[in-house]
Amino acid sequence: MRAFLRFLKGIRAFNAVRRFGRASTYYNSKYLQIFKWTIQSKEDTNYTYFITDDSKLNIANAVAIATNAPVEQVIQYMEEAEGDIELKDQILKATKASDLTNFSDNEVRYGRRLGWYAAVRVMKAKVVIETGIDKGLGSVLLSSAILRNQAEGHPGRYYGTDINLKAGYLLSGKYKESGEILYGDSIESLKEFKQEIDLFINDSDHSADYEYNEYITIKHLLSKKGIILGDNSHCTDKLAKFSMEEGRHFLFINEVPKNHWYPGAGIGISYPKYK
Ligand SMILES: C[S@@+](CC[C@H](N)C(=O)[O-])C[C@H]1O[C@@H](n2cnc3c(N)ncnc32)[C@H](O)[C@@H]1O
C-alpha cells in the first residue's frame, strides 16, 4: 500500500491535485464566511467583526508592554469596554438615527479598537487624537474611555479628524462631552494642534507617505510617555521606520477576526524606551 502511495505521489499530476487539496483546506471556510456575510451583513466598507480570544490576549500583552502596565489590568479594561451596555445601546441608537443605517449592522463589534480603549484607560491619557474616524466607532469608544478616566479623577479629551463632513455620527449622547471632531484634511488640522499628545492613532488617508507625514507633523507634540498606534502597520513600514529614526520602540500585533472573511488588520505601536 505504502509503495503504491509512493508511486502515485511520484506522478506529478496526482501530486499537484493532492497538494492543491491540502493547501486549500486553509481557505475553504473563508468562502462559506463570504457567502454568509454577503447575505447577512449590510456593511460596505470599514468592516466590523469580533476578534478571537487569543487575538485579544495577544493585543492585551502588546499594549501592556508598550504602556509598561500589568497585562491583567489591560485585560480588565478590554473586558470593561466589551461589557459596557450603555455604550453599546448609544452606538445602536446613533446608527439607527443615521443616513447610513442601510449600510450598518445591528451589532457592535470593536475588533482591535479594544486595544486602543485599553491604552487610553491604562495610560490615563490626557489628550487622544484619532485621525480618520469614519462613522465614529473608535471616536465613541475612546471618548467613553476618557469619560471613565475622568470619573476616576483623570481628566482628558478626545480629538478626531476627518475630511468627510458626515463622519463621526456615532460620537453622540454623553460621549460627546469628552470628545470633538476637527473636520478637514487631517495634516492641516494637526498643524494647528498645540496640545501635548499622550495617544495618537493614525487611521486617515492610508497612503504610506500621508501616514508618515502625520507622524512627522505631530512628533514635537508627543508627551514623554506618548504612544502612537498605527492602523496602517499591516500594510506599510512607516511607523516602524519612524520609530527607529526617533529612537523609539516599535511592535506590531495582528488581529484575528472571528467567523469573518476579512483577514484582519492590526496595531502598530510606537512607544518610548523606558529606563
Ligand atoms: C478607515 S476609516 C477610519 C476608521 C475609524 N478609525 C474607525 O475606528 O472605524 C478612514 C477615514 O479617513 C478619512 N480620511 C481619508 N483621507 C483623509 C484626510 N486626508 N484627512 C482626514 N481624514 C481623511 C476618511 O474620510 C475615512 O472616514
The ligand as a MOL file (V3000), in Angstrom:
LIG
                    3D

  0  0  0     0  0            999 V3000
M  V30 BEGIN CTAB
M  V30 COUNTS 27 29 0 0 0
M  V30 BEGIN ATOM
M  V30 1 C -10.5760 53.5740 7.7600 0
M  V30 2 S -11.5580 54.9410 8.0290 0 CHG=1
M  V30 3 C -11.3360 55.2730 9.7270 0
M  V30 4 C -11.9460 54.2300 10.6260 0
M  V30 5 C -12.0550 54.6330 12.0750 0
M  V30 6 N -10.7920 54.9780 12.6500 0
M  V30 7 C -12.6990 53.5360 12.9080 0
M  V30 8 O -12.2320 53.2310 14.0020 0
M  V30 9 O -13.7130 52.9860 12.4580 0 CHG=-1
M  V30 10 C -10.6430 56.2060 7.2490 0
M  V30 11 C -11.2430 57.6080 7.3640 0
M  V30 12 O -10.2370 58.5510 6.9960 0
M  V30 13 C -10.8420 59.6490 6.3630 0
M  V30 14 N -9.8210 60.3550 5.5650 0
M  V30 15 C -9.2680 59.9710 4.3770 0
M  V30 16 N -8.3650 60.8920 3.9740 0
M  V30 17 C -8.3320 61.8550 4.9320 0
M  V30 18 C -7.5890 63.0600 5.1040 0
M  V30 19 N -6.6960 63.4630 4.1910 0
M  V30 20 N -7.8140 63.8120 6.1980 0
M  V30 21 C -8.7200 63.4220 7.1330 0
M  V30 22 N -9.4560 62.2920 7.0260 0
M  V30 23 C -9.2540 61.5210 5.9470 0
M  V30 24 C -11.9670 59.0300 5.5600 0
M  V30 25 O -12.9670 60.0130 5.3010 0
M  V30 26 C -12.4360 57.8800 6.4760 0
M  V30 27 O -13.5350 58.3040 7.2540 0
M  V30 END ATOM
M  V30 BEGIN BOND
M  V30 1 1 1 2
M  V30 2 1 2 3
M  V30 3 1 2 10
M  V30 4 1 3 4
M  V30 5 1 4 5
M  V30 6 1 5 6
M  V30 7 1 5 7
M  V30 8 2 7 8
M  V30 9 1 7 9
M  V30 10 1 10 11
M  V30 11 1 11 12
M  V30 12 1 11 26
M  V30 13 1 12 13
M  V30 14 1 13 14
M  V30 15 1 13 24
M  V30 16 1 14 15
M  V30 17 1 14 23
M  V30 18 2 15 16
M  V30 19 1 16 17
M  V30 20 1 17 18
M  V30 21 2 17 23
M  V30 22 1 18 19
M  V30 23 2 18 20
M  V30 24 1 20 21
M  V30 25 2 21 22
M  V30 26 1 22 23
M  V30 27 1 24 25
M  V30 28 1 24 26
M  V30 29 1 26 27
M  V30 END BOND
M  V30 END CTAB
M  END
